[in-house]
Amino acid sequence: MPAERFGQIGRLLEGAGRGTQAFRRAWAPERQIDTALFSAALLLLVVSAAFGGASQTNALSLMGVELASLPLLTLSIYLPLAGAAPTGSAVPLGIALAIVFVPALQILPLPFALWSQLPGRGIVIQALEVTHLGRASLPFSLAPQQTWRALLALAPPLAMFVGGLMLSEGQRRVMAGLWLGLAVASLCLGGLQMLSGEDSPLYFYEVTNAGSPVGFFSNRNHQAEFLLCLIPLAAVFAARFEGRFDTPRAFPALAAMLYVFVAIAGVAATRSRAGIALAAVALLCSAAIVLRGDAVRRHWRAAAGLGLGVAIAIGGVLAFGLGPIMQRFDSGGEPRFEGWPIVMRAAAAFLPLGSGVGSFEAVYGAAEPLSQVTPIYFNHAHNDYLELWLETGLVGAALLAAFLGWFGWRAAAIWRRRLSAGGSGLAAACTALVGLVLAHSTVDYPLRTETIAVLFAFACSTIAVWRPDADIRLRVRRSDGRRTIRL
């Protein structure tokens, strides 16, 4: 029996070693341009996860993320121009470029005669007349510096999206695993932050939720979103578990199962109300990915064990953390709901083109009634759709509708097929990830952090390149006839 046990452990470690070999194959030196692209994508992934967790300003850490995106952005621009862009990517590429053009056009100066005809500029014109500053050309945006910063902040997700279109399936799986590893690192950091108290030097940002496990982020809601939206990706790896420990797939599958358990506990520890609600949705999406896959039919006992383990983890979280969680849901009124009507009224004054990307803070401060002014500081609308409507008007609404139409079309095509452990399984998990982020954006602003924006772009690129024939697996028998290799 001990010898058999040691044999199982050895085979499990062999599986981990084969995972390392897959990483090396994804980083194949015989194709230097692919190696450079993959290396640049990994660099952006790691830097954005470690330093892109703040959303208020373009601080030094955010500038580091933007600089880290330059290698991948350069390759992402060069390769499509050289004809390397995947077929069928014209629509998402067009939407991505249109998103970039909006703030780029908003910082261009306009003749004063034209600028003065724009809606909502009356109070600025009065200020110019009182101060005798003349009638010089002015940018469309009411906050051009913030619009410029928003334009720079688009560089990392744009680089990840365009570069991600040219990654191989193996490279995508490696990056998905790395995202999960960095989420675990953020969770561990959050645990150390709680243990060391509110004055812990482990909090990276001055403006933060002190006393909460925020990890790499400044906001506990964004930490919760990061952990929960990766649960479907973990389900793709966990679904490959065959109930045996002597196969190469055992190690990544067991590690993915462990991630699901700790992510549930981590989201509960943040006490983010939206995070806790969306974690349940993430688990349902993960269950759908497992049930629609091929592995659950062949290894239903292992799938049942996985489901039982998740149920036990949820029960443990509820048993030990239900009280604090319920206190968060019973904590009284929500100021963000009171601010939404003010945002709607302010947006109506700037239709049809909006006030400029990044101008929310200035516009909201001018529109907020004195009777509703409180010590609570609104730097965002806590609803990305309302903020988009205020800052970009009908243009932003049209781009959002185009994206949602493309996303819905691609998601329907992916989920109509039986999900494999390869391309369609990962693509389905990415549709769940995108859906979770979009849902969270109704009550928060997760995409305004570079970490989640880059992850979102990675998921969108995976959805964009999926093809129905990507799941075809050819079986090639070795010359010695001893085993079959799946390609």
C-alpha positions, -999 to 999 in steps of 0.1 A, spaced: 0 0 0 27 26 8 44 18 -25 11 23 -44 6 56 -25 41 68 -34 34 58 -70 3 79 -71 22 109 -57 49 104 -83 23 103 -111 7 134 -97 40 153 -97 46 139 -132 13 156 -142 26 189 -128 58 184 -147 39 179 -179 21 212 -172 55 228 -171 63 212 -204 31 226 -219 42 261 -206 75 256 -225 57 245 -256 36 276 -255 68 295 -253 84 278 -283 116 294 -294 113 283 -330 88 310 -337 103 341 -323 74 364 -331 50 341 -312 74 340 -283 77 377 -282 39 381 -284 34 356 -256 61 371 -234 46 406 -238 12 392 -229 25 375 -198 43 407 -188 11 428 -191 -9 401 -172 14 400 -142 20 438 -140 -17 446 -144 -26 421 -117 0 434 -92 -2 471 -98 -36 478 -116 -59 476 -86 -67 513 -82 -92 533 -102 -92 569 -89 -62 584 -106 -33 576 -129 -9 571 -101 26 558 -105 14 522 -103 -11 527 -131 16 543 -152 36 512 -147 8 491 -161 5 514 -191 42 512 -198 41 474 -195 15 473 -222 37 490 -248 55 459 -260 23 440 -265 6 471 -280 34 475 -305 32 439 -316 -6 441 -316 -5 470 -340 22 455 -362 9 420 -367 -26 429 -380 -11 453 -404 12 425 -416 -19 403 -422 -16 382 -390 -50 390 -375 -73 360 -372 -102 358 -397 -136 369 -383 -121 395 -359 -131 426 -379 -163 433 -359 -147 432 -324 -116 450 -336 -138 477 -351 -157 481 -318 -124 483 -298 -110 510 -321 -142 530 -319 -140 529 -281 -105 544 -284 -115 570 -309 -142 585 -286 -119 600 -259 -93 607 -286 -117 629 -305 -130 645 -273 -96 661 -265 -92 677 -299 -98 715 -298 -129 729 -314 -135 765 -327 -153 785 -300 -182 792 -323 -188 754 -327 -179 746 -291 -204 772 -277 -233 755 -295 -227 722 -276 -253 714 -249 -244 721 -213 -216 746 -220 -236 777 -209 -221 779 -174 -186 776 -188 -192 804 -213 -204 826 -184 -172 818 -165 -151 827 -195 -169 861 -198 -166 869 -161 -128 861 -161 -122 878 -195 -103 847 -207 -115 853 -243 -129 828 -268 -101 805 -276 -106 771 -291 -115 745 -265 -117 707 -264 -150 690 -265 -145 674 -231 -152 695 -200 -124 677 -183 -97 673 -210 -70 662 -186 -92 634 -172 -101 624 -208 -65 622 -217 -58 599 -187 -88 578 -197 -73 574 -232 -40 563 -217 -58 538 -195 -73 521 -225 -38 511 -237 -35 480 -215 -69 464 -223 -66 473 -260 -31 456 -261 -44 425 -243 -75 422 -266 -57 427 -299 -26 407 -288 -49 380 -274 -65 374 -308 -32 360 -320 -24 337 -291 -26 299 -295 -51 278 -275 -22 264 -254 -10 299 -246 -46 309 -236 -48 280 -211 -14 289 -196 -26 325 -192 -59 313 -177 -39 293 -151 -17 323 -144 -48 345 -137 -60 319 -112 -26 318 -95 -25 356 -92 -60 356 -77 -48 331 -51 -18 355 -44 -42 384 -40 -64 363 -16 -33 354 5 -23 390 6 -58 399 18 -55 374 46 -23 389 58 -38 424 56 -66 413 79 -42 397 104 -20 428 106 -48 453 112 -61 484 96 -27 502 98 -10 473 79 18 484 55 5 456 32 -23 479 19 -9 492 -14 -32 523 -16 -38 553 6 -75 553 -2 -87 518 6 -110 497 27 -88 493 57 -95 462 77 -109 443 47 -90 417 26 -86 439 -5 -55 421 -18 -39 438 -48 -69 462 -50 -79 494 -32 -115 484 -31 -130 452 -15 -157 451 -42 -131 448 -69 -112 421 -50 -145 402 -47 -152 406 -84 -117 395 -94 -120 363 -73 -156 354 -84 -153 360 -121 -124 335 -123 -145 307 -108 -158 297 -143 -122 295 -156 -113 272 -127 -143 250 -136 -128 244 -170 -97 228 -154 -117 211 -127 -140 195 -152 -111 175 -166 -107 155 -133 -112 118 -141 -114 106 -105 -78 93 -106 -46 107 -93 -23 89 -117 -31 110 -148 -14 142 -160 -47 161 -157 -51 154 -120 -28 182 -107 -44 212 -126 -79 198 -119 -72 195 -82 -56 229 -80 -87 244 -98 -110 227 -73 -90 242 -45 -93 276 -61 -131 273 -61 -132 266 -24 -108 294 -14 -125 319 -38 -159 313 -21 -143 320 13 -124 350 0 -155 366 -15 -174 361 18 -145 376 37 -147 408 17 -184 411 27 -191 427 -7 -228 425 -12 -227 424 -49 -197 400 -48 -216 376 -26 -247 377 -48 -226 373 -80 -206 344 -65 -237 323 -65 -242 332 -102 -206 323 -109 -211 289 -92 -242 282 -114 -223 291 -145 -195 268 -134 -219 240 -129 -233 245 -164 -198 244 -178 -191 211 -161 -225 195 -169 -224 205 -206 -189 191 -209 -178 156 -221 -160 147 -190 -190 146 -167 -206 118 -188 -175 97 -187 -166 104 -151 -199 112 -134 -187 100 -100 -158 125 -100 -182 153 -111 -206 143 -83 -177 145 -58 -168 179 -71 -203 192 -67 -204 177 -31 -172 195 -23 -185 228 -35 -217 223 -15 -196 216 16 -175 247 10 -206 269 7 -221 253 38 -189 261 58 -189 297 46 -225 301 57 -220 284 90 -191 306 100 -198 338 82 -235 342 78 -238 367 107 -214 393 93 -227 388 58 -263 394 69 -251 425 87 -238 439 55 -272 433 37 -290 450 67 -267 480 69 -294 505 59 -297 528 29 -274 529 -1 -261 564 -10 -253 554 -46 -290 548 -53 -297 584 -42 -271 598 -66 -284 580 -97 -313 604 -103 -288 633 -102 -267 616 -127 -297 611 -150 -306 648 -148 -271 659 -155 -268 635 -184 -300 649 -200 -284 684 -200 -255 672 -222 -273 651 -247 -267 639 -274 -229 637 -271 -222 639 -234 -198 659 -213 -165 641 -220 -149 609 -208 -136 613 -173 -157 644 -165 -181 627 -141 -166 642 -110 -168 678 -122 -202 675 -137 -217 657 -107 -203 682 -83 -219 710 -102 -253 692 -105 -256 679 -70 -282 698 -49 -269 714 -18 -296 696 2 -280 663 -8 -243 672 -2 -228 648 24 -194 638 36 -196 608 12 -175 616 -19 -188 605 -53 -159 600 -77 -179 576 -99 -216 569 -104 -212 533 -91 -231 524 -123 -209 523 -154 -238 525 -177 -251 557 -162 -216 572 -162 -211 562 -198 -245 578 -207 -234 611 -189 -199 612 -205 -206 600 -240 -243 602 -247 -257 585 -277 -223 576 -290 -215 556 -260 -249 540 -260 -245 529 -296 -211 514 -289 -224 496 -258 -253 482 -279 -229 471 -306 -207 453 -281 -237 436 -263 -250 425 -297 -217 410 -307 -212 394 -273 -247 379 -272 -243 365 -307 -209 349 -299 -221 335 -265 -252 319 -281 -229 302 -307 -206 289 -280 -232 276 -256 -252 258 -284 -224 232 -287 -213 206 -262 -184 221 -243 -151 203 -245 -122 207 -221 -104 227 -248 -115 257 -269 -153 258 -263 -150 251 -226 -126 280 -221 -147 302 -244 -178 294 -224 -160 303 -192 -150 336 -207 -186 344 -216 -195 338 -180 -166 360 -169 -177 389 -192 -213 385 -181 -204 387 -144 -183 418 -149 -211 434 -169 -236 426 -142 -214 440 -115 -210 472 -135 -247 480 -128 -238 488 -91 -200 495 -93 -172 504 -117 -150 472 -119 -138 480 -155 -122 512 -143 -94 492 -126 -67 481 -150 -66 446 -135 -102 437 -143 -101 457 -176 -71 436 -188 -88 404 -177 -120 414 -194 -101 421 -226 -84 387 -224 -118 370 -221 -132 390 -250 -103 380 -272 -109 343 -263 -145 347 -273 -137 364 -305 -113 337 -318 -134 307 -309 -144 287 -339 -167 256 -340 -140 235 -356 -116 244 -328 -129 214 -307 -121 188 -334 -95 164 -320 -75 143 -343 -62 110 -329 -27 100 -341 -12 66 -332 24 63 -325 46 41 -346 50 17 -317 13 14 -314 13 17 -276 -8 47 -270 -30 74 -287 -21 110 -286 -47 137 -288 -37 168 -309 
